[in-house]
Amino acid sequence: MSNYYGVNATKALTPTSDNILSGGLIGGKVKTMVDKYEASGLADGSTISIGKALPVGAKVLGVSLSYDALGASATLEVGDAGAAARYLALAAASSAGNRQSIDVDGLGYEITGTSDTQILITLVGGAATGTIAIVVTFTTD
């Protein structure tokens, strides 16, 4: 049986000036942002800005999205202005539920400060009425 190491584990085991870990990847300060929105006839394509803008250099660790039964064809995405589904793609919200996951490309995504600082929930597929709640965890150095 062989042993394998993740990208950051390899960097930590063999530190050089070329492979220094950026802040927050090991031993970072974990922070949480919580927000809630009460939708009332929210139109398809609408976006909800949640919390405050994330600081440049923050790395997103997780997204927990909870929602009421919002409408027959209501679907939610979590991302930012640069990629609407960067963190969570198409959570069907016709029935009450929650998604406690993050898309693999969004896990550890580092905020650059271009179009990615504000987390957005986007409604796709139809109007929505009900409560939408979200928790975003991220790390800084």
N, CA, C and O atoms as a GROMACS GRO file, in nm:
protein
  564
    1MET      N    1   0.084  -0.116   0.000
    1MET     CA    2   0.000   0.000   0.000
    1MET      C    3   0.089   0.124   0.000
    1MET      O    4   0.189   0.128   0.072
    2SER      N    5   0.055   0.223  -0.079
    2SER     CA    6   0.132   0.346  -0.091
    2SER      C    7   0.067   0.458  -0.011
    2SER      O    8  -0.054   0.456   0.014
    3ASN      N    9   0.148   0.554   0.029
    3ASN     CA   10   0.098   0.674   0.096
    3ASN      C   11   0.101   0.789  -0.003
    3ASN      O   12   0.196   0.804  -0.080
    4TYR      N   13  -0.004   0.869  -0.002
    4TYR     CA   14  -0.014   0.984  -0.090
    4TYR      C   15  -0.040   1.108  -0.007
    4TYR      O   16  -0.093   1.098   0.104
    5TYR      N   17  -0.005   1.224  -0.059
    5TYR     CA   18  -0.021   1.349   0.014
    5TYR      C   19  -0.095   1.450  -0.072
    5TYR      O   20  -0.071   1.461  -0.193
    6GLY      N   21  -0.186   1.524  -0.010
    6GLY     CA   22  -0.255   1.632  -0.078
    6GLY      C   23  -0.158   1.743  -0.116
    6GLY      O   24  -0.043   1.744  -0.070
    7VAL      N   25  -0.203   1.834  -0.198
    7VAL     CA   26  -0.118   1.943  -0.246
    7VAL      C   27  -0.059   2.022  -0.130
    7VAL      O   28   0.061   2.048  -0.127
    8ASN      N   29  -0.145   2.062  -0.035
    8ASN     CA   30  -0.096   2.144   0.076
    8ASN      C   31  -0.014   2.063   0.176
    8ASN      O   32   0.079   2.116   0.236
    9ALA      N   33  -0.046   1.935   0.194
    9ALA     CA   34   0.035   1.849   0.281
    9ALA      C   35   0.176   1.837   0.224
    9ALA      O   36   0.274   1.839   0.298
   10THR      N   37   0.187   1.823   0.092
   10THR     CA   38   0.318   1.814   0.027
   10THR      C   39   0.398   1.943   0.048
   10THR      O   40   0.517   1.938   0.078
   11LYS      N   41   0.331   2.057   0.033
   11LYS     CA   42   0.400   2.185   0.054
   11LYS      C   43   0.446   2.200   0.199
   11LYS      O   44   0.555   2.249   0.225
   12ALA      N   45   0.361   2.157   0.293
   12ALA     CA   46   0.397   2.167   0.435
   12ALA      C   47   0.514   2.076   0.470
   12ALA      O   48   0.597   2.111   0.554
   13LEU      N   49   0.522   1.960   0.406
   13LEU     CA   50   0.630   1.865   0.433
   13LEU      C   51   0.762   1.903   0.368
   13LEU      O   52   0.869   1.867   0.417
   14THR      N   53   0.755   1.977   0.257
   14THR     CA   54   0.876   2.014   0.183
   14THR      C   55   0.875   2.163   0.151
   14THR      O   56   0.865   2.202   0.034
   15PRO      N   57   0.884   2.247   0.252
   15PRO     CA   58   0.875   2.391   0.227
   15PRO      C   59   0.996   2.445   0.151
   15PRO      O   60   1.111   2.418   0.186
   16THR      N   61   0.967   2.522   0.049
   16THR     CA   62   1.070   2.595  -0.025
   16THR      C   63   1.013   2.732  -0.055
   16THR      O   64   0.895   2.757  -0.031
   17SER      N   65   1.094   2.820  -0.107
   17SER     CA   66   1.044   2.954  -0.140
   17SER      C   67   0.944   2.950  -0.255
   17SER      O   68   0.869   3.045  -0.275
   18ASP      N   69   0.943   2.841  -0.332
   18ASP     CA   70   0.850   2.829  -0.445
   18ASP      C   71   0.714   2.771  -0.407
   18ASP      O   72   0.620   2.781  -0.485
   19ASN      N   73   0.703   2.711  -0.289
   19ASN     CA   74   0.576   2.648  -0.257
   19ASN      C   75   0.522   2.687  -0.119
   19ASN      O   76   0.472   2.602  -0.046
   20ILE      N   77   0.533   2.812  -0.085
   20ILE     CA   78   0.483   2.862   0.042
   20ILE      C   79   0.330   2.862   0.038
   20ILE      O   80   0.269   2.908  -0.059
   21LEU      N   81   0.269   2.810   0.144
   21LEU     CA   82   0.123   2.807   0.153
   21LEU      C   83   0.071   2.949   0.176
   21LEU      O   84   0.124   3.023   0.259
   22SER      N   85  -0.033   2.985   0.102
   22SER     CA   86  -0.094   3.116   0.126
   22SER      C   87  -0.174   3.112   0.255
   22SER      O   88  -0.219   3.005   0.297
   23GLY      N   89  -0.191   3.227   0.318
   23GLY     CA   90  -0.259   3.237   0.446
   23GLY      C   91  -0.397   3.173   0.445
   23GLY      O   92  -0.470   3.184   0.346
   24GLY      N   93  -0.431   3.108   0.553
   24GLY     CA   94  -0.564   3.050   0.567
   24GLY      C   95  -0.576   2.906   0.525
   24GLY      O   96  -0.679   2.844   0.552
   25LEU      N   97  -0.475   2.850   0.460
   25LEU     CA   98  -0.486   2.712   0.413
   25LEU      C   99  -0.451   2.610   0.521
   25LEU      O  100  -0.504   2.499   0.522
   26ILE      N  101  -0.364   2.647   0.612
   26ILE     CA  102  -0.333   2.562   0.727
   26ILE      C  103  -0.321   2.657   0.847
   26ILE      O  104  -0.240   2.749   0.846
   27GLY      N  105  -0.403   2.632   0.950
   27GLY     CA  106  -0.398   2.715   1.069
   27GLY      C  107  -0.463   2.851   1.053
   27GLY      O  108  -0.432   2.943   1.128
   28GLY      N  109  -0.554   2.866   0.957
   28GLY     CA  110  -0.621   2.994   0.936
   28GLY      C  111  -0.731   3.020   1.038
   28GLY      O  112  -0.772   2.929   1.110
   29LYS      N  113  -0.778   3.143   1.043
   29LYS     CA  114  -0.888   3.182   1.131
   29LYS      C  115  -1.019   3.158   1.056
   29LYS      O  116  -1.046   3.221   0.954
   30VAL      N  117  -1.101   3.066   1.108
   30VAL     CA  118  -1.228   3.034   1.043
   30VAL      C  119  -1.333   3.134   1.090
   30VAL      O  120  -1.347   3.161   1.209
   31LYS      N  121  -1.406   3.187   0.994
   31LYS     CA  122  -1.513   3.284   1.023
   31LYS      C  123  -1.642   3.234   0.960
   31LYS      O  124  -1.642   3.154   0.866
   32THR      N  125  -1.752   3.284   1.013
   32THR     CA  126  -1.884   3.243   0.964
   32THR      C  127  -1.966   3.367   0.932
   32THR      O  128  -1.962   3.466   1.005
   33MET      N  129  -2.041   3.359   0.823
   33MET     CA  130  -2.133   3.465   0.785
   33MET      C  131  -2.272   3.401   0.772
   33MET      O  132  -2.288   3.303   0.700
   34VAL      N  133  -2.371   3.456   0.841
   34VAL     CA  134  -2.506   3.403   0.841
   34VAL      C  135  -2.601   3.510   0.791
   34VAL      O  136  -2.589   3.626   0.830
   35ASP      N  137  -2.696   3.472   0.705
   35ASP     CA  138  -2.794   3.568   0.657
   35ASP      C  139  -2.923   3.496   0.622
   35ASP      O  140  -2.925   3.374   0.605
   36LYS      N  141  -3.031   3.572   0.612
   36LYS     CA  142  -3.163   3.517   0.583
   36LYS      C  143  -3.238   3.618   0.497
   36LYS      O  144  -3.221   3.739   0.512
   37TYR      N  145  -3.323   3.567   0.407
   37TYR     CA  146  -3.404   3.654   0.322
   37TYR      C  147  -3.545   3.597   0.314
   37TYR      O  148  -3.564   3.477   0.295
   38GLU      N  149  -3.642   3.684   0.329
   38GLU     CA  150  -3.782   3.643   0.319
   38GLU      C  151  -3.832   3.683   0.180
   38GLU      O  152  -3.861   3.800   0.156
   39ALA      N  153  -3.842   3.586   0.090
   39ALA     CA  154  -3.884   3.612  -0.048
   39ALA      C  155  -4.036   3.623  -0.055
   39ALA      O  156  -4.108   3.547   0.010
   40SER      N  157  -4.081   3.717  -0.135
   40SER     CA  158  -4.224   3.735  -0.157
   40SER      C  159  -4.245   3.765  -0.304
   40SER      O  160  -4.235   3.880  -0.347
   41GLY      N  161  -4.275   3.662  -0.381
   41GLY     CA  162  -4.291   3.679  -0.525
   41GLY      C  163  -4.161   3.715  -0.595
   41GLY      O  164  -4.162   3.788  -0.694
   42LEU      N  165  -4.050   3.665  -0.545
   42LEU     CA  166  -3.918   3.691  -0.604
   42LEU      C  167  -3.916   3.637  -0.747
   42LEU      O  168  -3.950   3.521  -0.770
   43ALA      N  169  -3.877   3.720  -0.842
   43ALA     CA  170  -3.882   3.683  -0.984
   43ALA      C  171  -3.763   3.597  -1.026
   43ALA      O  172  -3.654   3.609  -0.971
   44ASP      N  173  -3.786   3.512  -1.124
   44ASP     CA  174  -3.681   3.430  -1.184
   44ASP      C  175  -3.564   3.518  -1.226
   44ASP      O  176  -3.584   3.623  -1.286
   45GLY      N  177  -3.444   3.476  -1.194
   45GLY     CA  178  -3.324   3.552  -1.231
   45GLY      C  179  -3.281   3.654  -1.126
   45GLY      O  180  -3.176   3.717  -1.141
   46SER      N  181  -3.360   3.670  -1.021
   46SER     CA  182  -3.324   3.766  -0.915
   46SER      C  183  -3.204   3.716  -0.836
   46SER      O  184  -3.182   3.595  -0.824
   47THR      N  185  -3.126   3.810  -0.783
   47THR     CA  186  -3.014   3.775  -0.697
   47THR      C  187  -3.033   3.837  -0.559
   47THR      O  188  -3.090   3.946  -0.546
   48ILE      N  189  -2.986   3.767  -0.459
   48ILE     CA  190  -2.991   3.815  -0.321
   48ILE      C  191  -2.847   3.826  -0.273
   48ILE      O  192  -2.775   3.726  -0.269
   49SER      N  193  -2.803   3.946  -0.237
   49SER     CA  194  -2.670   3.965  -0.179
   49SER      C  195  -2.678   3.927  -0.032
   49SER      O  196  -2.768   3.972   0.038
   50ILE      N  197  -2.585   3.846   0.013
   50ILE     CA  198  -2.590   3.803   0.152
   50ILE      C  199  -2.466   3.852   0.228
   50ILE      O  200  -2.357   3.859   0.173
   51GLY      N  201  -2.488   3.884   0.354
   51GLY     CA  202  -2.378   3.927   0.439
   51GLY      C  203  -2.306   4.049   0.383
   51GLY      O  204  -2.364   4.128   0.309
   52LYS      N  205  -2.180   4.061   0.419
   52LYS     CA  206  -2.100   4.168   0.363
   52LYS      C  207  -1.995   4.107   0.271
   52LYS      O  208  -1.973   3.986   0.273
   53ALA      N  209  -1.932   4.190   0.193
   53ALA     CA  210  -1.831   4.141   0.099
   53ALA      C  211  -1.719   4.070   0.173
   53ALA      O  212  -1.676   4.114   0.280
   54LEU      N  213  -1.672   3.960   0.116
   54LEU     CA  214  -1.560   3.887   0.175
   54LEU      C  215  -1.429   3.960   0.146
   54LEU      O  216  -1.415   4.024   0.042
   55PRO      N  217  -1.334   3.951   0.239
   55PRO     CA  218  -1.207   4.019   0.216
   55PRO      C  219  -1.122   3.947   0.110
   55PRO      O  220  -1.127   3.825   0.097
   56VAL      N  221  -1.046   4.024   0.035
   56VAL     CA  222  -0.956   3.966  -0.064
   56VAL      C  223  -0.861   3.872   0.010
   56VAL      O  224  -0.807   3.907   0.116
   57GLY      N  225  -0.840   3.754  -0.045
   57GLY     CA  226  -0.753   3.655   0.014
   57GLY      C  227  -0.827   3.551   0.097
   57GLY      O  228  -0.770   3.447   0.130
   58ALA      N  229  -0.954   3.576   0.132
   58ALA     CA  230  -1.032   3.477   0.207
   58ALA      C  231  -1.051   3.353   0.120
   58ALA      O  232  -1.056   3.362  -0.002
   59LYS      N  233  -1.060   3.237   0.186
   59LYS     CA  234  -1.085   3.112   0.115
   59LYS      C  235  -1.217   3.055   0.165
   59LYS      O  236  -1.236   3.039   0.286
   60VAL      N  237  -1.309   3.025   0.074
   60VAL     CA  238  -1.441   2.974   0.112
   60VAL      C  239  -1.431   2.825   0.142
   60VAL      O  240  -1.380   2.748   0.061
   61LEU      N  241  -1.482   2.786   0.259
   61LEU     CA  242  -1.473   2.647   0.305
   61LEU      C  243  -1.605   2.572   0.294
   61LEU      O  244  -1.605   2.450   0.275
   62GLY      N  245  -1.715   2.641   0.306
   62GLY     CA  246  -1.842   2.570   0.304
   62GLY      C  247  -1.961   2.662   0.289
   62GLY      O  248  -1.954   2.782   0.319
   63VAL      N  249  -2.070   2.604   0.242
   63VAL     CA  250  -2.197   2.674   0.226
   63VAL      C  251  -2.307   2.582   0.276
   63VAL      O  252  -2.314   2.466   0.238
   64SER      N  253  -2.392   2.636   0.361
   64SER     CA  254  -2.510   2.564   0.407
   64SER      C  255  -2.632   2.647   0.371
   64SER      O  256  -2.648   2.758   0.422
   65LEU      N  257  -2.716   2.595   0.285
   65LEU     CA  258  -2.832   2.668   0.234
   65LEU      C  259  -2.958   2.595   0.280
   65LEU      O  260  -2.973   2.475   0.256
   66SER      N  261  -3.049   2.667   0.345
   66SER     CA  262  -3.178   2.612   0.388
   66SER      C  263  -3.289   2.697   0.328
   66SER      O  264  -3.272   2.817   0.307
   67TYR      N  265  -3.404   2.633   0.301
   67TYR     CA  266  -3.511   2.706   0.233
   67TYR      C  267  -3.645   2.639   0.258
   67TYR      O  268  -3.654   2.518   0.280
   68ASP      N  269  -3.750   2.724   0.255
   68ASP     CA  270  -3.887   2.675   0.257
   68ASP      C  271  -3.920   2.618   0.119
   68ASP      O  272  -3.839   2.626   0.027
   69ALA      N  273  -4.039   2.561   0.106
   69ALA     CA  274  -4.089   2.524  -0.027
   69ALA      C  275  -4.117   2.657  -0.098
   69ALA      O  276  -4.215   2.724  -0.066
   70LEU      N  277  -4.034   2.693  -0.194
   70LEU     CA  278  -4.037   2.827  -0.252
   70LEU      C  279  -4.130   2.842  -0.372
   70LEU      O  280  -4.174   2.953  -0.402
   71GLY      N  281  -4.161   2.733  -0.439
   71GLY     CA  282  -4.246   2.739  -0.558
   71GLY      C  283  -4.218   2.620  -0.647
   71GLY      O  284  -4.114   2.555  -0.636
   72ALA      N  285  -4.311   2.592  -0.736
   72ALA     CA  286  -4.308   2.469  -0.816
   72ALA      C  287  -4.177   2.447  -0.892
   72ALA      O  288  -4.128   2.334  -0.896
   73SER      N  289  -4.120   2.550  -0.951
   73SER     CA  290  -3.998   2.529  -1.030
   73SER      C  291  -3.880   2.610  -0.977
   73SER      O  292  -3.783   2.633  -1.049
   74ALA      N  293  -3.888   2.654  -0.852
   74ALA     CA  294  -3.780   2.736  -0.795
   74ALA      C  295  -3.654   2.653  -0.771
   74ALA      O  296  -3.659   2.543  -0.716
   75THR      N  297  -3.542   2.708  -0.814
   75THR     CA  298  -3.412   2.646  -0.796
   75THR      C  299  -3.315   2.756  -0.754
   75THR      O  300  -3.325   2.870  -0.802
   76LEU      N  301  -3.221   2.724  -0.666
   76LEU     CA  302  -3.126   2.823  -0.615
   76LEU      C  303  -2.983   2.786  -0.650
   76LEU      O  304  -2.947   2.668  -0.654
   77GLU      N  305  -2.902   2.888  -0.675
   77GLU     CA  306  -2.758   2.872  -0.696
   77GLU      C  307  -2.689   2.966  -0.598
   77GLU      O  308  -2.744   3.070  -0.561
   78VAL      N  309  -2.569   2.931  -0.555
   78VAL     CA  310  -2.490   3.019  -0.470
   78VAL      C  311  -2.356   3.043  -0.538
   78VAL      O  312  -2.284   2.949  -0.572
   79GLY      N  313  -2.324   3.170  -0.555
   79GLY     CA  314  -2.198   3.205  -0.620
   79GLY      C  315  -2.168   3.352  -0.598
   79GLY      O  316  -2.183   3.405  -0.488
   80ASP      N  317  -2.125   3.416  -0.705
   80ASP     CA  318  -2.092   3.558  -0.702
   80ASP      C  319  -2.113   3.615  -0.841
   80ASP      O  320  -2.161   3.544  -0.930
   81ALA      N  321  -2.078   3.742  -0.861
   81ALA     CA  322  -2.100   3.804  -0.991
   81ALA      C  323  -2.015   3.741  -1.101
   81ALA      O  324  -2.051   3.750  -1.219
   82GLY      N  325  -1.905   3.680  -1.066
   82GLY     CA  326  -1.817   3.616  -1.164
   82GLY      C  327  -1.863   3.477  -1.206
   82GLY      O  328  -1.836   3.434  -1.318
   83ALA      N  329  -1.932   3.406  -1.117
   83ALA     CA  330  -1.981   3.270  -1.145
   83ALA      C  331  -2.100   3.242  -1.053
   83ALA      O  332  -2.083   3.222  -0.933
   84ALA      N  333  -2.219   3.242  -1.110
   84ALA     CA  334  -2.342   3.231  -1.031
   84ALA      C  335  -2.350   3.104  -0.949
   84ALA      O  336  -2.414   3.102  -0.844
   85ALA      N  337  -2.286   2.997  -0.993
   85ALA     CA  338  -2.291   2.869  -0.922
   85ALA      C  339  -2.153   2.825  -0.874
   85ALA      O  340  -2.123   2.706  -0.870
   86ARG      N  341  -2.069   2.920  -0.838
   86ARG     CA  342  -1.932   2.887  -0.796
   86ARG      C  343  -1.930   2.792  -0.676
   86ARG      O  344  -1.845   2.704  -0.667
   87TYR      N  345  -2.025   2.809  -0.583
   87TYR     CA  346  -2.024   2.731  -0.459
   87TYR      C  347  -2.131   2.623  -0.453
   87TYR      O  348  -2.108   2.517  -0.394
   88LEU      N  349  -2.246   2.649  -0.511
   88LEU     CA  350  -2.356   2.553  -0.505
   88LEU      C  351  -2.439   2.567  -0.631
   88LEU      O  352  -2.492   2.674  -0.661
   89ALA      N  353  -2.451   2.457  -0.704
   89ALA     CA  354  -2.524   2.460  -0.832
   89ALA      C  355  -2.663   2.402  -0.815
   89ALA      O  356  -2.680   2.292  -0.763
   90LEU      N  357  -2.760   2.475  -0.859
   90LEU     CA  358  -2.898   2.430  -0.875
   90LEU      C  359  -2.953   2.339  -0.766
   90LEU      O  360  -2.962   2.217  -0.784
   91ALA      N  361  -2.988   2.399  -0.655
   91ALA     CA  362  -3.056   2.328  -0.547
   91ALA      C  363  -3.206   2.344  -0.569
   91ALA      O  364  -3.259   2.454  -0.554
   92ALA      N  365  -3.273   2.235  -0.606
   92ALA     CA  366  -3.418   2.241  -0.629
   92ALA      C  367  -3.486   2.279  -0.498
   92ALA      O  368  -3.462   2.216  -0.395
   93ALA      N  369  -3.570   2.382  -0.502
   93ALA     CA  370  -3.633   2.434  -0.382
   93ALA      C  371  -3.785   2.433  -0.391
   93ALA      O  372  -3.852   2.517  -0.330
   94SER      N  373  -3.841   2.338  -0.466
   94SER     CA  374  -3.986   2.327  -0.472
   94SER      C  375  -4.042   2.269  -0.342
   94SER      O  376  -4.157   2.293  -0.308
   95SER      N  377  -3.960   2.193  -0.271
   95SER     CA  378  -3.993   2.142  -0.138
   95SER      C  379  -3.893   2.200  -0.039
   95SER      O  380  -3.780   2.230  -0.076
   96ALA      N  381  -3.934   2.216   0.085
   96ALA     CA  382  -3.843   2.266   0.188
   96ALA      C  383  -3.723   2.172   0.200
   96ALA      O  384  -3.737   2.050   0.186
   97GLY      N  385  -3.608   2.228   0.227
   97GLY     CA  386  -3.490   2.144   0.240
   97GLY      C  387  -3.366   2.223   0.273
   97GLY      O  388  -3.373   2.341   0.307
   98ASN      N  389  -3.253   2.155   0.263
   98ASN     CA  390  -3.125   2.221   0.283
   98ASN      C  391  -3.017   2.148   0.206
   98ASN      O  392  -3.028   2.028   0.178
   99ARG      N  393  -2.914   2.221   0.173
   99ARG     CA  394  -2.796   2.166   0.107
   99ARG      C  395  -2.677   2.211   0.189
   99ARG      O  396  -2.655   2.330   0.208
  100GLN      N  397  -2.601   2.117   0.236
  100GLN     CA  398  -2.484   2.149   0.315
  100GLN      C  399  -2.362   2.093   0.244
  100GLN      O  400  -2.303   1.993   0.285
  101SER      N  401  -2.328   2.161   0.138
  101SER     CA  402  -2.217   2.115   0.056
  101SER      C  403  -2.157   2.234  -0.015
  101SER      O  404  -2.203   2.347  -0.004
  102ILE      N  405  -2.054   2.205  -0.089
  102ILE     CA  406  -1.991   2.306  -0.172
  102ILE      C  407  -1.935   2.233  -0.295
  102ILE      O  408  -1.879   2.124  -0.282
  103ASP      N  409  -1.950   2.292  -0.411
  103ASP     CA  410  -1.895   2.231  -0.532
  103ASP      C  411  -1.743   2.222  -0.520
  103ASP      O  412  -1.680   2.310  -0.461
  104VAL      N  413  -1.687   2.118  -0.576
  104VAL     CA  414  -1.543   2.091  -0.560
  104VAL      C  415  -1.457   2.209  -0.605
  104VAL      O  416  -1.354   2.236  -0.543
  105ASP      N  417  -1.495   2.280  -0.711
  105ASP     CA  418  -1.414   2.392  -0.757
  105ASP      C  419  -1.429   2.515  -0.667
  105ASP      O  420  -1.344   2.604  -0.670
  106GLY      N  421  -1.535   2.520  -0.588
  106GLY     CA  422  -1.554   2.631  -0.495
  106GLY      C  423  -1.486   2.610  -0.362
  106GLY      O  424  -1.461   2.707  -0.290
  107LEU      N  425  -1.456   2.486  -0.326
  107LEU     CA  426  -1.393   2.456  -0.198
  107LEU      C  427  -1.252   2.511  -0.196
  107LEU      O  428  -1.167   2.470  -0.275
  108GLY      N  429  -1.227   2.602  -0.105
  108GLY     CA  430  -1.096   2.665  -0.095
  108GLY      C  431  -1.075   2.778  -0.194
  108GLY      O  432  -0.965   2.831  -0.206
  109TYR      N  433  -1.182   2.815  -0.267
  109TYR     CA  434  -1.169   2.923  -0.364
  109TYR      C  435  -1.120   3.050  -0.294
  109TYR      O  436  -1.175   3.090  -0.192
  110GLU      N  437  -1.016   3.111  -0.350
  110GLU     CA  438  -0.959   3.232  -0.291
  110GLU      C  439  -1.020   3.356  -0.354
  110GLU      O  440  -1.017   3.373  -0.476
  111ILE      N  441  -1.075   3.443  -0.271
  111ILE     CA  442  -1.136   3.567  -0.317
  111ILE      C  443  -1.028   3.659  -0.374
  111ILE      O  444  -0.928   3.688  -0.307
  112THR      N  445  -1.049   3.703  -0.498
  112THR     CA  446  -0.947   3.784  -0.566
  112THR      C  447  -0.976   3.934  -0.562
  112THR      O  448  -0.886   4.015  -0.577
  113GLY      N  449  -1.102   3.969  -0.542
  113GLY     CA  450  -1.138   4.110  -0.537
  113GLY      C  451  -1.188   4.165  -0.668
  113GLY      O  452  -1.214   4.284  -0.679
  114THR      N  453  -1.202   4.080  -0.769
  114THR     CA  454  -1.255   4.128  -0.898
  114THR      C  455  -1.408   4.129  -0.891
  114THR      O  456  -1.467   4.230  -0.854
  115SER      N  457  -1.471   4.020  -0.926
  115SER     CA  458  -1.618   4.012  -0.923
  115SER      C  459  -1.665   3.905  -0.826
  115SER      O  460  -1.776   3.854  -0.838
  116ASP      N  461  -1.581   3.871  -0.728
  116ASP     CA  462  -1.612   3.755  -0.643
  116ASP      C  463  -1.624   3.784  -0.494
  116ASP      O  464  -1.633   3.690  -0.415
  117THR      N  465  -1.624   3.909  -0.454
  117THR     CA  466  -1.624   3.938  -0.310
  117THR      C  467  -1.763   3.924  -0.246
  117THR      O  468  -1.773   3.888  -0.129
  118GLN      N  469  -1.868   3.952  -0.320
  118GLN     CA  470  -2.005   3.946  -0.266
  118GLN      C  471  -2.070   3.812  -0.299
  118GLN      O  472  -2.088   3.779  -0.417
  119ILE      N  473  -2.106   3.735  -0.196
  119ILE     CA  474  -2.177   3.609  -0.218
  119ILE      C  475  -2.320   3.640  -0.258
  119ILE      O  476  -2.386   3.725  -0.198
  120LEU      N  477  -2.367   3.570  -0.361
  120LEU     CA  478  -2.502   3.591  -0.413
  120LEU      C  479  -2.578   3.460  -0.418
  120LEU      O  480  -2.522   3.355  -0.450
  121ILE      N  481  -2.707   3.466  -0.388
  121ILE     CA  482  -2.799   3.355  -0.413
  121ILE      C  483  -2.880   3.397  -0.534
  121ILE      O  484  -2.938   3.506  -0.536
  122THR      N  485  -2.885   3.312  -0.636
  122THR     CA  486  -2.960   3.342  -0.758
  122THR      C  487  -3.077   3.247  -0.770
  122THR      O  488  -3.062   3.125  -0.754
  123LEU      N  489  -3.195   3.303  -0.798
  123LEU     CA  490  -3.315   3.223  -0.822
  123LEU      C  491  -3.323   3.190  -0.970
  123LEU      O  492  -3.314   3.278  -1.055
  124VAL      N  493  -3.339   3.061  -0.999
  124VAL     CA  494  -3.346   3.014  -1.137
  124VAL      C  495  -3.474   2.933  -1.154
  124VAL      O  496  -3.505   2.850  -1.069
  125GLY      N  497  -3.547   2.955  -1.261
  125GLY     CA  498  -3.656   2.865  -1.296
  125GLY      C  499  -3.797   2.906  -1.258
  125GLY      O  500  -3.891   2.836  -1.297
  126GLY      N  501  -3.816   3.012  -1.186
  126GLY     CA  502  -3.952   3.051  -1.152
  126GLY      C  503  -3.956   3.142  -1.031
  126GLY      O  504  -3.854   3.165  -0.966
  127ALA      N  505  -4.074   3.194  -1.003
  127ALA     CA  506  -4.092   3.284  -0.889
  127ALA      C  507  -4.078   3.206  -0.758
  127ALA      O  508  -4.096   3.084  -0.754
  128ALA      N  509  -4.047   3.279  -0.650
  128ALA     CA  510  -4.028   3.214  -0.520
  128ALA      C  511  -4.089   3.297  -0.409
  128ALA      O  512  -4.081   3.420  -0.408
  129THR      N  513  -4.151   3.227  -0.314
  129THR     CA  514  -4.202   3.289  -0.193
  129THR      C  515  -4.167   3.198  -0.076
  129THR      O  516  -4.199   3.080  -0.077
  130GLY      N  517  -4.102   3.255   0.025
  130GLY     CA  518  -4.063   3.179   0.143
  130GLY      C  519  -3.928   3.224   0.195
  130GLY      O  520  -3.867   3.317   0.142
  131THR      N  521  -3.882   3.157   0.299
  131THR     CA  522  -3.757   3.194   0.364
  131THR      C  523  -3.639   3.119   0.304
  131THR      O  524  -3.646   2.999   0.276
  132ILE      N  525  -3.530   3.194   0.284
  132ILE     CA  526  -3.403   3.138   0.237
  132ILE      C  527  -3.298   3.179   0.339
  132ILE      O  528  -3.284   3.297   0.370
  133ALA      N  529  -3.225   3.081   0.392
  133ALA     CA  530  -3.121   3.110   0.491
  133ALA      C  531  -2.989   3.047   0.446
  133ALA      O  532  -2.988   2.943   0.380
  134ILE      N  533  -2.880   3.112   0.482
  134ILE     CA  534  -2.749   3.063   0.438
  134ILE      C  535  -2.643   3.087   0.546
  134ILE      O  536  -2.647   3.185   0.619
  135VAL      N  537  -2.549   2.994   0.552
  135VAL     CA  538  -2.430   3.007   0.636
  135VAL      C  539  -2.311   2.983   0.544
  135VAL      O  540  -2.304   2.882   0.474
  136VAL      N  541  -2.218   3.077   0.544
  136VAL     CA  542  -2.095   3.062   0.464
  136VAL      C  543  -1.978   3.062   0.561
  136VAL      O  544  -1.966   3.153   0.644
  137THR      N  545  -1.893   2.961   0.553
  137THR     CA  546  -1.772   2.959   0.634
  137THR      C  547  -1.653   2.986   0.543
  137THR      O  548  -1.646   2.938   0.430
  138PHE      N  549  -1.562   3.064   0.595
  138PHE     CA  550  -1.442   3.100   0.518
  138PHE      C  551  -1.327   3.119   0.614
  138PHE      O  552  -1.347   3.132   0.735
  139THR      N  553  -1.209   3.122   0.560
  139THR     CA  554  -1.091   3.138   0.642
  139THR      C  555  -1.008   3.256   0.591
  139THR      O  556  -1.006   3.288   0.472
  140THR      N  557  -0.941   3.317   0.684
  140THR     CA  558  -0.845   3.423   0.651
  140THR      C  559  -0.716   3.387   0.720
  140THR      O  560  -0.712   3.293   0.800
  141ASP      N  561  -0.608   3.459   0.690
  141ASP     CA  562  -0.480   3.421   0.754
  141ASP      C  563  -0.473   3.464   0.896
  141ASP      O  564  -0.373   3.440   0.963
   0.00000   0.00000   0.00000
